[in-house]
Amino acid sequence: MKNSVKIAYWDTTASNPPRIIGQIKGTPTIKFLYPSPKNKRTSNKKKIITDYQGAREWKPMHEHAQSRMPNFIQKISGDQGLKKFIEKADKYALPKVLIFSKQTSTSPIIKALSSLYRRRAFIGEVRGAKNNQAVIKQFGVEKFPKVIYLNDDGDNVIMEKKPSWNRLNNFMNEHALKKPYFEDEGALAKIAAREAAEEPEL
């Protein structure tokens, strides 16, 4: 779970936990904190706090933690799914990254990256299903997994080495916006130019 879920320990005998944690009725108590889907675009401060009631064993705790991870990945289904992905990314002037995978579900590492780079890049996941064969062929993907940054000039960048947390994080950091799109001058300029071009002539 390294780089996917952060784990913190609080000694209740030393001091009371922060108010956000809520009441602690006994120890050991395990709580999960994750962002609220109602967060505004300018803040991720609101958290959902839940008490873990499952077995105190590694496997069920691991599965529970993964099930609570936010997922901001855009799952792409066919040519139309790719088109919608590109349109949404362009709407907010976000860099576009495609991850080609044969997994049947989004991995915890990819979920973690989608949270870390939220509003700084848009990540789409193309699974090796039958309806995605045209998209896979379009980008010349022969081996999975494959990570591709879609450059606006068509000169796409492929991550050649086998994906790992550090390699993916470095790749994303290189191509993502340095700030969220609503604070990035370049992104705001692109959005303003697009909106001006879409305005009907009087």
NUDOFI-56360 format. One record per residue: residue in three letters; x, y, z of N, C-alpha, C in turn. Coordinates in steps of 0.02 Angstrom, whole numbers, plus 50000, padded with zeros to 5 digits. Layout:
BEGIN
ALAXYZXYZXYZ...
// end
This chain:
BEGIN
MET500414994050000500005000050000500435006350000LYS501085005449997501525011249995501355015649935ASN501325022249947501175027249896500445027149874SER500035022849903499325022649886498885025249942VAL499035022950003498645025050062499135027250116LYS498985032950146499405035350201499125032950267ILE499565030650311499355027950376499665032250431ALA499245034450477499485038650533499285035450599TYR499685036750650499565034050717499485039850766TRP498985039350810498875044550861498855041350930ASP499275043750975499305041251043498805045151086THR498235042051100497705045651137497885046751211THR498395043351235498605044451304499015050851311ALA499275053251256499695059251257499275065551248SER498775065251204498345071051191497735068851153ASN497225073051152496625071451115496755072151040PRO496435067951000496535068450927496195074750900PRO496365076750839496055082650808495295081850804ARG494935087450804494205087250802493935083750740ILE494315084150684494085081050623494005073550630ILE494385070550676494365063350685493715061050718GLY493435065450759492835063550795492975060050861GLN492455057550892492525054450958492855047650955ILE493305046451002493635039851009493355036551072LYS492975031151064492655027851121493095022451152GLY493575020051116494015014851142494605013851096THR495095010351120495675009151079495825001651076PRO496094999151021496275003050961495665004650918THR495645010550890495115012650844495435014150776ILE495125011850724495375012950656494855017050617LYS495075022650591494635026950552494935028250483PHE494505029050434494715030550366494485037650348LEU494935041550319494785048250296494905048650221TYR494425051350185494515052250113494115058350090PRO494305061450034493995067650012493255066849997SER492875071950013492165071949996492075073549922PRO491625069949888491505071449817491185078349807LYS490945081449861490625088049857491125093749865ASN491765092049869492265097349875492235102049815LYS492325108449829492365113449776493015112649738ARG493045115449679493635114649637494255117749670THR494145122649714494715126149745494915123149812SER494595117749832494765115049898494615107549903ASN495045104049938494925096949953494895095950028LYS494695101250064494715101150137494195096650168LYS493605096150138493085092050167493265084650162LYS493215081250219493375074150220492785070050245ILE492745063950222492255059150248492635054750297ILE492365054050358492685050150410492255044050425THR492545038150420492165032150435492555027750484ASP492195024250527492505019450574492555012650540TYR493125009650547493225002950519492964997850569GLN492484993650545492174988750589492364981550570GLY492804980750522492974974050498493494970550541ALA493704964950516494204960850552494874964550555ARG495224963750611495874966950620496434962450592GLU496364961050529496854957050494497064960650430TRP497654959050405497934962750349497484962650287LYS497254956850265496884956350202496244960450203PRO495794959550252495184963550251495304971050260MET495804972850300495964979950308496244982850243HIS496664978950209496944981050145496394982050094GLU495944977350089495394977750041494934983750057HIS494804984850121494384990450140494704997150122ALA495354997750135495715003950120495695005350045GLN495805000250005495795001149932495105002949907SER494585000249939493905001649917493695008949931ARG494055012149977493885019049995494325024149958MET494785021849917495215026449880494815030249827PRO494875036949825494555040749771494835038749703ASN494425039149652494635037349584494395042649535PHE494875046649509494705051949462494935050149392ILE495025043749379495215041349314494615041349267GLN494715043249204494185042949154494255036249117LYS493785031749128493795025449092493565026449021ILE493985024448973493845025648902493575019348870SER493025020248834492695014748800492615016448726GLY493055013848685493005014848613493185021848589ASP493085022948524493255029448493492865035248524GLN492225034048538491825039448567492055041148637GLY492265036048675492535037248741493175041348739LEU493595039948690494215043748681494055050948662LYS493565051848619493365058648598493115062648658LYS492695059648700492435063148759492995064748808PHE493485060148815494055061348859494445067448836ILE494585067848771494975073448744494585079948751GLU493935079748738493525085848743493505088448815LYS493445083948863493415086048933494085088948955ALA494635085748935495295088248953495415095148922ASP495225095948859495325102348824494885107848855LYS494295106048881493855110948911494205114548969TYR494615110949006494975113849063495715114649049ALA495915114048986496615114848965497085110349005LEU496865104249016497265099549055497695095049010PRO498315093849028498725088948992498385082048995LYS498465078248941498115071848934498615066048937VAL498465061248980498885055248987498435049048981LEU498635044548937498265038248929498665032548959ILE498315028248996498625022249024498265016248994PHE498645012248958498375006148927498525000248973SER498004996648990498074991349040497634985349023LYS497854979449043497454973449035497104971449099GLN497184975449151496844974049214496094975349207THR495704971949248494984972749245494734978249291SER495174981049332494994986549377495594991149383THR495464997349403495995002349410496435000649470SER497085000649460497544998849514497585004349566PRO497745002649629497805007749681498315013249665ILE498855011449632499365016449614499075021549566ILE498695019349516498395023949468497865028349502LYS497485025449548496995029449586497355034849626ALA497905032949658498285037849698498545043449654LEU498805041749595499045046849549498485051449525SER497895048649515497335052749492497135057849545SER497225056149609497085061049662497645066149668LEU498265063749663498845068149671498875073449616TYR498685071549555498725076249498498045078749475ARG497555078049518496885080449501496895087949486ARG496565089849432496525096749409497195099549383ARG497695095149379498335097049348498475092849285ALA498125087249280498165082949221497545078549220PHE497375075949161496795071649154497045064849131ILE496895059649170497135052949155496565048649129GLY496675045549073496185040949045496455033849045GLU496025029049060496235022049062495905018249005VAL496325015148963496085011148907496235003848922ARG495734999948935495834992848950495824988748886GLY496144983048888496224978948828495614975148808ALA495034978348810494414975048792494304975448716LYS493834971548692493694971248620493494977948592ASN493104981848630492854988248605493394993648603ASN493984992048631494534996948630495084995248581GLN494974990148539495504987948493495704993348444ALA495214997348421495375002748373495805008048406VAL495655009648470496045014648507496745012048519ILE496795005748538497455002648550497875002748487LYS497565001148430497915001148366498115008148346GLN497675013048360497815020048342498465022548373PHE498595020348435499195022648470499775017648466GLY499685012448426500215007648414500435003748475VAL499965002448520500124998848581500124991348568GLU500684988148581500744980948571500854977248636LYS501154980648685501274977548750500944981748805PHE500694978348856500374981648913500794980548976PRO500784985149023500464991749019500884996648978LYS500555002048955500885007248916500595014048938VAL501045018848946500835025548967501055030548914ILE500575034648891500705039448836500435046348854TYR500865051348848500645058348855500465060948786LEU499845063548779499595065948715499785073348706ASN500295074548665500515081348653500045084748604ASP499915091148615499445094748572499695095048500ASP500355094848490500615095148421500655088248388GLY500395083248422500385076448394501005072448406ASP501525075548435502145071948450502095068948520ASN501735063448525501605060348589502235057648622VAL502225057348689502795054948728502605048448761ILE503005043248750502875036648778503355035348835MET503095032948891503515030848946503775023848929GLU504415023348914504695017248887504805011848941LYS504985013849001505145008949052504505006249086LYS504585000449118504014997349152503755001949207PRO503095003049209502825007749259502945005549331SER503145010249372503185009449444502955016049474TRP502865016249540502625022549570503095028349554ASN503735027449565504215032849554504235035049481ARG504245030249435504265031949364503625035449342LEU503055032949364502415036049347502365043049376ASN502565043749438502545050249472502995055249436ASN503605053149418504055057549382503785059449313PHE503485054549279503195055749213502625060749217MET502185059749266501625064249275501855071249294ASN502345071549339502595078049362502915081949304GLU503205078349257503525081649200503015084749153HIS502435081449145501955083549094501335087049123ALA501215086549188500635089749218500745097249227LEU500205100849237500265107849256500595108349324LYS500955113649336501285114549400500785116849453LYS500225119849431499695122049476499035119449449PRO498505119249491497845117549464497655122249407TYR497265119749359497125123649298496845130549312PHE496465131349368496155137749382496645142749413GLU497275140549424497795144949448498375145549398ASP498355141449346498895141249297498765146349242GLU499225151049232499135156349183499065153649112GLY499475148749095499445145849028498775142549015ALA498535138649064497895135249057497315140249052LEU497335145349094496805150449092496795154049026ALA497385155348997497415158648932497105154348877LYS497235147748879496945143248830496185142948837ILE495945142748899495225142448911494885148848886ALA495195154648899494915161048877494905161348801ALA495435158948768495465159048695494935154548665ARG494825148748695494325144148670493625147048678GLU493485149948736492825152948749492695158748702ALA493215162648687493135168348641492975165848571ALA493305160348551493185157548484492485154548478GLU492205152248534491545149148533490975154048536GLU491125160348554490605165348559490315166948490PRO489655167048484489345168548418489465175848398GLU489565176848333489655183548308488995187248307LEU489025193748325488415197848326488275200648256
// end
